[in-house]
Amino acid sequence: MRLRFFIFFTISLIFCNESKSQTIQVNGLREEVEVIRDQNGINHIYAKNEHDLFFSQGYLAAKDRLFQFEIWRRRATGTLAEILGPRELERDKGVRLFRFRGDKEEELRHYHPHGVEIVDAFVLGVNTYIREVRKNPELLPIEFQLLDILPGEWTWEVVVSRHQGLLENVQDELKYSKVVSLVGPEEAKTFYYFHPNEPNLEIPAGIPQELLFKNILGPYDAFRNNLTFQPEDIHPKYRNDAIAFLSENSLLEREIKETLEFEKFNIGSNNWIISGKLTASGYPIMANDPHRLHAVPSLRYWVHLHAPGWNVVGAGEPVIPGVSIGHNEYGSWGLTIFETDNEDLRVYDIHPDYPHKYFYKGEWRDMKAIPDTIKVKGQKDEIVNHYYTIHGPVTFIDTELGKAVAVECAWLEPGGAPYLASLRMDQSKTWEEFREACFFNHIPAENMIWADKDGNIGWQATGITPIRKNHSGLVVSLGDGSMDWEGYLPISERPHLTNPESGFFVTANEHVTPKDYPLQHTIGFEWADAFRGDRIREVLSEGSGFTVEQMGALQNDYLALPARRLVPFLKTLKFDQGKYQMALSYFKDWDYKLEMESIAAGIYVMWERKLRENIKSFAVPEQVRELVGSIQMTRVLEWAEQPARLFENSPEKERDNWLSKAFEDAVEELERKLGKDQNKWQYGQTAFKHALFRHPLSPALSQEWKEKLDVGPLPRGGYSFTPAANAYGDNNSSGASFRIVVDTGDWETVIGINSPGQSGNPESPFYKDLFTKWANDEFFVVPFGKEQVEKMGVGKLVLVPN
């Protein structure tokens, strides 16, 4: 451990003292590369050629995030059972079943004309660093010692893996199918919030209800499941005890389940563009804050890439070359999810004598079989066969019912690697070039926005979009050829606009497609509630002369539009007990903002939670309540404002009873949670709304190591429906860990954040240095010109060919 401390101390000196410079020889480089690390941990890479640029990006990212890289590699390749044993076997099978098996040249050239060379250089950089640490194990981050493993080398297939992409929506499709099979399509439409068009939810004849309630998506679920480390995986010296682990892991699983249920349409993002007519500088502004599950280290990773033909700064996922959100010398861009259904659940008849023959377009066809061998810790290798129909991976074969199930995935087409098409965007010089680059962005489907120094702003919806003309894609469909996709919609025909008359455009995962868009059958039915986007539009429509700082404040805006609509109903209610009236009094002058110190915010959020929880007993038939999950907030508000849509007898009285009972339940819950003194019910506190980022190993670790690796807690404000979006539950487990605001008139005024820090190495000074700044809604300035980069530099690293 002394040696590890010495190395850490030495590295800290290198990167924390701008007078220090280090030169190291690296295998794989062609020419010298200069790297300046700024005070916020961002590497600014200055290379003399494209190969060295992306080699260095891979090398440095692996150096910062090595454990994150190793877990990504093992999840991508289906090799977790090799280190964690039989419990991970089903995940490995699922990953390999859904693996991309296409041609390297076709795949990588899709993302960029130099895609093969760029990805190969990036992978070589990653592997060069991995070889260095394997020769010098004392350089490994502590996680490798805790698990007693070494990192393995990468291939191009790891970079293009789809295992962690934002994929749509086959798991929901199965849930909808189960619900519809029990209560019928019309009843289901009363509590689901489908829009802007009405979907066909009829389940085709020939699909037995019994099949829907079997484990027909098992391999898909397994490869998408959250990864949990257990005490047995950890060296005995550092592990948690079994009882404490079960308690902590149960809490974590409940938190994740709650987040995913309530955040189904809100783990997305905000972005907006503003014309120079509305800004103080006279140049367009772009703002983006993508929302995902928070992690240690952060999902995003800032980098500045500078070489002939390249000069771009921003962030992406550290395991992918390029920058997915940021700016170059000409313009700036950002993204949010544009909800797109690019998966379908297919059901087939299988031959009564040959279960691997399926019926398609009037004939029996053989499933394609691919044999595979999976290494499993502590036991013999597992020999498996992966089966495929013409539509895709087979997840279930039922000889009793004579059925097979497969998942058709548009993301298994060439070009389906998440965010990799950003490489083309990084070199765009005009709106026209950027829009053309967007046409290569298949996964995830995005609202891509652009603002440039020439005064243009624009929006292009992207994503690979199956054309369905005889079914909605929301319930199971037949695999016999009668319900096949009719190709894919060209991305150029997806919704878009240039320089809108309003002077701004906002997206926040809500439905933003114009009503006159001609291809309505290619627009999905599931969208986020519009509250975040509506609040941003409200602010932008009421002002002008906007600055970067004001747009940063808007990213951290805590005003809850649902509260503005619900609280007036609450003020008309009467309560018998004084404690309810006292709680009600906090709303007298409340501004509907979910600030950390606000008691009204704390009471309101708990009341809203109880409203959504209690409404299910009125709105959802009992036999499907567990399947339905959370009711979208827009539906809840509709029922409060138009009670006759839900309550049959004395609608307003029944509505008021529902509101009153939920408020009483909220007060009782807050007493249990925070005590009887209502003056201590402020929203932001460790016992209520807070941010605690857990390391992936956290539940399996002793308390000492848990405290070293976890980040937080700190109090937070906001919730799902405020622009400053975070998870609906107590822990801010999702939301914007990364933010950026760009004034295209001056690249040196760009502000950003990345929580908890740039590095994934717990011994690095950049591991959690940004967490407090983020929790307090603050930003740092992102330098672009080399003079400014050098002023903010804290260390220089020169890489030279060996």
SULHUGI-V850616 format. One record per backbone hydrogen bond with DSSP energy under -0.5 kcal/mol. CO is the residue of the C=O (numbers start at 1). NH is the residue of the N-H. E is the energy in kcal/mol with one decimal. If there is no record, write none. Layout:
BEGIN
((CO | NH | E) (CO | NH | E))
END
This chain:
BEGIN
((1 | 5 | -2.5) (2 | 6 | -2.5) (3 | 7 | -2.3) (4 | 8 | -2.5) (5 | 9 | -2.9) (6 | 10 | -2.4) (7 | 11 | -2.7) (8 | 12 | -2.6) (9 | 13 | -2.1) (10 | 14 | -2.1) (11 | 15 | -2.2) (12 | 16 | -1.1) (13 | 17 | -0.8) (17 | 20 | -2.5) (20 | 796 | -1.1) (22 | 798 | -3.2) (24 | 800 | -2.4) (26 | 29 | -1.0) (26 | 802 | -1.2) (33 | 799 | -3.0) (34 | 46 | -3.2) (35 | 37 | -0.6) (35 | 797 | -3.0) (36 | 38 | -0.6) (36 | 44 | -2.5) (37 | 794 | -3.4) (37 | 795 | -0.9) (38 | 41 | -2.2) (42 | 38 | -2.4) (42 | 44 | -0.5) (43 | 45 | -0.7) (43 | 304 | -2.3) (44 | 36 | -2.2) (44 | 46 | -0.5) (45 | 47 | -0.6) (45 | 306 | -2.1) (46 | 34 | -2.4) (49 | 53 | -1.7) (50 | 54 | -2.1) (51 | 55 | -2.4) (52 | 56 | -2.5) (53 | 57 | -1.9) (54 | 58 | -2.1) (55 | 59 | -2.7) (56 | 60 | -2.9) (57 | 61 | -2.2) (58 | 62 | -2.3) (59 | 63 | -1.7) (60 | 64 | -1.9) (61 | 65 | -2.6) (64 | 760 | -3.2) (64 | 761 | -0.5) (65 | 69 | -2.6) (66 | 70 | -2.3) (67 | 71 | -2.4) (68 | 72 | -2.2) (69 | 73 | -2.5) (70 | 74 | -2.3) (71 | 75 | -2.4) (72 | 76 | -2.7) (73 | 77 | -2.0) (74 | 78 | -0.9) (74 | 79 | -2.2) (80 | 83 | -1.5) (80 | 84 | -2.6) (81 | 85 | -1.7) (81 | 377 | -2.8) (85 | 88 | -1.9) (86 | 89 | -1.9) (88 | 92 | -2.2) (89 | 93 | -2.4) (90 | 94 | -2.3) (91 | 95 | -2.9) (92 | 96 | -2.2) (93 | 97 | -2.3) (94 | 98 | -2.0) (96 | 99 | -1.1) (103 | 107 | -2.5) (104 | 108 | -2.8) (105 | 109 | -2.1) (106 | 110 | -0.8) (107 | 110 | -0.5) (107 | 111 | -0.7) (108 | 112 | -1.0) (111 | 424 | -0.6) (112 | 115 | -2.6) (114 | 118 | -2.8) (115 | 119 | -2.5) (116 | 120 | -2.4) (117 | 121 | -2.2) (118 | 122 | -2.5) (119 | 123 | -2.8) (120 | 124 | -2.4) (121 | 125 | -2.2) (122 | 126 | -2.2) (123 | 127 | -2.9) (124 | 128 | -2.4) (125 | 129 | -1.8) (126 | 130 | -2.2) (127 | 131 | -2.7) (128 | 132 | -1.7) (129 | 133 | -2.2) (130 | 134 | -2.1) (131 | 135 | -1.5) (132 | 136 | -1.2) (136 | 139 | -2.7) (137 | 140 | -1.8) (141 | 144 | -1.4) (141 | 145 | -0.7) (142 | 145 | -0.5) (142 | 146 | -2.4) (143 | 147 | -2.0) (144 | 148 | -1.1) (144 | 149 | -1.9) (146 | 235 | -2.9) (155 | 158 | -1.1) (155 | 159 | -0.9) (156 | 160 | -1.5) (158 | 161 | -1.0) (162 | 165 | -1.6) (165 | 167 | -1.3) (169 | 172 | -0.5) (169 | 173 | -2.1) (170 | 174 | -1.8) (171 | 175 | -1.7) (172 | 176 | -3.3) (173 | 177 | -2.0) (174 | 178 | -2.3) (175 | 179 | -2.5) (176 | 180 | -3.0) (177 | 181 | -2.2) (178 | 182 | -1.0) (179 | 182 | -0.9) (179 | 183 | -2.6) (180 | 184 | -2.1) (184 | 188 | -1.8) (185 | 189 | -1.7) (186 | 190 | -0.6) (187 | 190 | -1.3) (187 | 191 | -0.6) (188 | 191 | -1.0) (188 | 192 | -2.1) (192 | 194 | -0.8) (197 | 199 | -0.6) (199 | 201 | -0.7) (200 | 472 | -0.6) (202 | 204 | -0.5) (204 | 207 | -1.2) (206 | 208 | -0.7) (208 | 211 | -0.8) (208 | 212 | -0.9) (209 | 212 | -0.7) (209 | 213 | -0.8) (210 | 213 | -0.8) (211 | 214 | -1.8) (214 | 216 | -2.4) (215 | 218 | -1.3) (217 | 221 | -3.1) (218 | 222 | -2.5) (219 | 223 | -1.8) (220 | 224 | -1.3) (221 | 225 | -1.2) (230 | 233 | -2.2) (230 | 234 | -0.5) (231 | 234 | -1.5) (235 | 238 | -2.5) (235 | 239 | -0.8) (238 | 702 | -2.7) (241 | 245 | -2.4) (242 | 246 | -2.3) (243 | 247 | -1.9) (244 | 248 | -2.7) (245 | 249 | -3.3) (246 | 250 | -1.8) (247 | 251 | -1.9) (248 | 252 | -2.3) (249 | 253 | -2.9) (250 | 254 | -2.3) (251 | 255 | -2.2) (252 | 256 | -2.6) (253 | 257 | -2.7) (254 | 258 | -2.6) (255 | 259 | -2.5) (256 | 260 | -2.9) (257 | 261 | -2.2) (258 | 262 | -2.8) (259 | 263 | -2.6) (261 | 264 | -0.7) (263 | 266 | -1.5) (263 | 267 | -2.1) (266 | 268 | -2.0) (268 | 291 | -2.2) (270 | 289 | -2.6) (271 | 507 | -2.5) (272 | 287 | -2.5) (273 | 505 | -1.9) (274 | 285 | -1.7) (275 | 278 | -2.0) (276 | 279 | -1.1) (278 | 546 | -2.8) (284 | 744 | -2.5) (285 | 274 | -2.3) (286 | 742 | -3.1) (287 | 272 | -2.2) (288 | 740 | -2.0) (289 | 270 | -1.3) (290 | 738 | -0.6) (292 | 735 | -1.8) (296 | 696 | -0.7) (299 | 318 | -0.6) (301 | 316 | -1.2) (302 | 43 | -0.5) (303 | 314 | -1.9) (304 | 45 | -3.1) (304 | 306 | -0.6) (305 | 312 | -2.2) (306 | 47 | -3.0) (307 | 310 | -3.1) (310 | 307 | -2.5) (312 | 305 | -3.1) (313 | 327 | -2.4) (314 | 303 | -2.5) (315 | 324 | -1.0) (315 | 325 | -2.0) (316 | 301 | -1.8) (317 | 320 | -2.2) (325 | 315 | -2.6) (326 | 333 | -2.4) (327 | 313 | -2.5) (330 | 453 | -2.2) (331 | 328 | -2.2) (332 | 451 | -2.1) (333 | 326 | -1.3) (334 | 449 | -2.1) (336 | 447 | -3.2) (337 | 339 | -0.7) (339 | 524 | -0.6) (340 | 342 | -1.0) (342 | 410 | -2.7) (344 | 346 | -0.7) (344 | 408 | -2.8) (345 | 477 | -2.7) (346 | 406 | -2.1) (347 | 479 | -2.9) (348 | 404 | -1.6) (349 | 359 | -2.2) (354 | 351 | -0.7) (354 | 357 | -2.0) (356 | 367 | -3.0) (357 | 351 | -2.0) (358 | 360 | -0.5) (358 | 365 | -3.2) (360 | 363 | -1.1) (363 | 360 | -2.8) (365 | 358 | -2.6) (368 | 388 | -1.9) (370 | 386 | -2.7) (372 | 384 | -2.6) (374 | 382 | -3.1) (376 | 379 | -1.8) (381 | 383 | -0.5) (382 | 374 | -2.8) (382 | 384 | -0.5) (384 | 372 | -2.5) (386 | 370 | -2.5) (387 | 394 | -3.0) (388 | 368 | -2.6) (391 | 409 | -0.5) (392 | 389 | -2.6) (393 | 395 | -0.5) (393 | 407 | -2.2) (396 | 405 | -2.7) (397 | 399 | -0.6) (398 | 402 | -1.4) (398 | 403 | -2.1) (402 | 350 | -1.9) (403 | 398 | -3.4) (404 | 348 | -2.6) (405 | 395 | -2.2) (405 | 396 | -1.4) (406 | 346 | -2.9) (406 | 408 | -0.5) (407 | 393 | -0.5) (407 | 409 | -0.6) (408 | 344 | -1.8) (408 | 410 | -0.5) (409 | 412 | -1.5) (410 | 413 | -1.6) (413 | 416 | -1.1) (415 | 442 | -0.7) (417 | 420 | -1.0) (419 | 422 | -2.0) (420 | 423 | -1.7) (421 | 424 | -1.2) (421 | 425 | -0.9) (422 | 426 | -2.5) (423 | 427 | -0.5) (424 | 427 | -1.0) (425 | 428 | -1.8) (430 | 434 | -2.5) (431 | 435 | -3.0) (432 | 436 | -1.9) (433 | 437 | -2.0) (434 | 438 | -1.8) (435 | 439 | -0.7) (436 | 439 | -1.0) (437 | 440 | -1.6) (438 | 441 | -2.0) (440 | 442 | -1.1) (441 | 463 | -1.6) (442 | 464 | -2.0) (443 | 419 | -1.5) (445 | 338 | -1.9) (446 | 448 | -0.9) (446 | 462 | -2.9) (447 | 336 | -0.6) (448 | 460 | -2.6) (449 | 334 | -1.3) (450 | 458 | -2.1) (451 | 332 | -2.9) (452 | 284 | -0.5) (452 | 455 | -1.8) (456 | 452 | -2.2) (457 | 499 | -3.0) (458 | 450 | -2.2) (459 | 497 | -2.2) (460 | 448 | -2.5) (464 | 466 | -0.5) (465 | 489 | -2.5) (466 | 468 | -0.7) (467 | 469 | -0.5) (467 | 486 | -2.8) (476 | 204 | -0.6) (477 | 347 | -1.9) (480 | 361 | -2.7) (481 | 484 | -0.8) (487 | 467 | -2.3) (489 | 465 | -0.5) (490 | 493 | -2.1) (491 | 494 | -1.7) (495 | 461 | -2.9) (497 | 459 | -2.4) (500 | 503 | -1.4) (503 | 275 | -3.6) (505 | 273 | -2.1) (507 | 271 | -2.2) (509 | 528 | -2.2) (510 | 512 | -0.6) (514 | 517 | -1.7) (518 | 520 | -0.6) (519 | 522 | -2.2) (520 | 523 | -1.6) (525 | 195 | -1.9) (525 | 527 | -0.5) (530 | 534 | -3.1) (531 | 535 | -2.3) (532 | 536 | -2.0) (533 | 537 | -2.7) (534 | 538 | -2.3) (535 | 539 | -2.0) (536 | 540 | -2.5) (537 | 541 | -2.3) (538 | 542 | -0.6) (539 | 542 | -0.8) (540 | 543 | -0.8) (546 | 280 | -2.6) (547 | 551 | -1.9) (548 | 552 | -2.1) (549 | 553 | -2.0) (550 | 554 | -1.8) (551 | 555 | -1.8) (552 | 556 | -0.9) (554 | 557 | -1.6) (557 | 724 | -2.5) (558 | 594 | -2.7) (559 | 561 | -0.8) (560 | 563 | -0.6) (560 | 564 | -1.3) (561 | 565 | -1.2) (562 | 566 | -2.1) (563 | 567 | -2.4) (566 | 569 | -1.1) (566 | 570 | -1.3) (567 | 571 | -1.9) (569 | 572 | -1.3) (570 | 573 | -1.6) (577 | 580 | -0.8) (577 | 581 | -1.4) (578 | 582 | -2.8) (579 | 583 | -1.9) (580 | 584 | -2.2) (581 | 585 | -1.5) (582 | 586 | -0.6) (583 | 586 | -1.0) (584 | 587 | -1.7) (585 | 588 | -1.6) (587 | 590 | -0.9) (592 | 560 | -2.9) (593 | 595 | -1.7) (594 | 718 | -2.3) (595 | 598 | -1.1) (596 | 684 | -3.4) (598 | 602 | -1.1) (598 | 683 | -1.9) (599 | 603 | -2.3) (600 | 604 | -2.9) (601 | 605 | -2.6) (602 | 606 | -1.7) (603 | 607 | -2.2) (604 | 608 | -3.0) (605 | 609 | -2.3) (606 | 610 | -2.1) (607 | 611 | -2.5) (608 | 612 | -2.2) (609 | 613 | -2.3) (610 | 614 | -3.0) (611 | 615 | -1.9) (612 | 616 | -0.6) (613 | 616 | -0.6) (614 | 617 | -1.3) (615 | 618 | -1.1) (615 | 619 | -2.7) (616 | 620 | -2.2) (621 | 624 | -1.8) (622 | 625 | -1.1) (624 | 627 | -0.5) (624 | 628 | -2.0) (625 | 629 | -1.3) (632 | 635 | -0.7) (632 | 636 | -1.5) (633 | 637 | -2.5) (634 | 638 | -2.1) (635 | 639 | -2.2) (636 | 640 | -1.8) (637 | 641 | -2.6) (638 | 642 | -2.4) (642 | 645 | -2.4) (643 | 646 | -1.9) (643 | 647 | -3.1) (648 | 650 | -0.5) (650 | 654 | -2.6) (651 | 655 | -2.7) (652 | 656 | -2.4) (653 | 657 | -2.1) (654 | 658 | -2.2) (655 | 659 | -2.4) (656 | 660 | -2.7) (657 | 661 | -2.8) (658 | 662 | -2.0) (659 | 663 | -1.8) (660 | 664 | -2.5) (661 | 665 | -2.5) (662 | 666 | -2.0) (663 | 667 | -2.2) (664 | 668 | -2.3) (665 | 669 | -2.3) (666 | 670 | -2.4) (667 | 671 | -2.1) (668 | 672 | -2.0) (669 | 673 | -2.1) (670 | 674 | -3.4) (670 | 675 | -0.5) (671 | 675 | -1.7) (676 | 678 | -1.0) (677 | 680 | -1.9) (678 | 681 | -1.6) (683 | 685 | -0.9) (683 | 689 | -2.3) (685 | 688 | -1.7) (688 | 690 | -0.6) (689 | 685 | -1.2) (689 | 716 | -1.5) (690 | 732 | -3.3) (691 | 713 | -0.7) (691 | 714 | -1.3) (692 | 694 | -0.6) (693 | 711 | -2.8) (694 | 296 | -0.6) (695 | 698 | -1.9) (696 | 229 | -0.6) (697 | 700 | -1.4) (697 | 701 | -0.5) (698 | 701 | -1.8) (700 | 240 | -2.8) (702 | 706 | -2.6) (703 | 707 | -2.2) (704 | 708 | -1.0) (705 | 709 | -2.0) (706 | 710 | -2.9) (711 | 693 | -3.0) (714 | 691 | -2.6) (719 | 722 | -1.5) (723 | 725 | -2.4) (725 | 736 | -0.9) (730 | 690 | -2.3) (731 | 733 | -2.8) (733 | 294 | -2.9) (734 | 727 | -1.1) (735 | 292 | -2.4) (735 | 737 | -0.9) (737 | 755 | -1.9) (739 | 753 | -1.6) (740 | 288 | -2.4) (741 | 751 | -2.0) (742 | 286 | -2.4) (742 | 744 | -0.7) (743 | 746 | -1.7) (746 | 749 | -1.8) (747 | 750 | -0.8) (750 | 782 | -2.7) (751 | 741 | -2.2) (752 | 780 | -2.8) (753 | 739 | -1.5) (756 | 770 | -2.1) (756 | 771 | -0.9) (757 | 298 | -0.6) (760 | 762 | -0.7) (761 | 764 | -2.6) (764 | 767 | -1.5) (766 | 759 | -2.1) (768 | 771 | -1.0) (770 | 774 | -2.5) (771 | 775 | -2.9) (772 | 776 | -1.6) (773 | 778 | -2.7) (774 | 777 | -2.2) (780 | 752 | -2.4) (781 | 783 | -0.7) (785 | 789 | -2.5) (786 | 790 | -2.8) (787 | 791 | -1.7) (788 | 792 | -1.8) (789 | 793 | -0.5) (790 | 793 | -0.7) (792 | 39 | -1.6) (794 | 17 | -1.2) (795 | 37 | -2.5) (796 | 22 | -2.3) (797 | 35 | -2.6) (797 | 799 | -0.6) (798 | 24 | -2.6) (798 | 800 | -0.5) (799 | 33 | -2.8) (800 | 26 | -2.9))
END
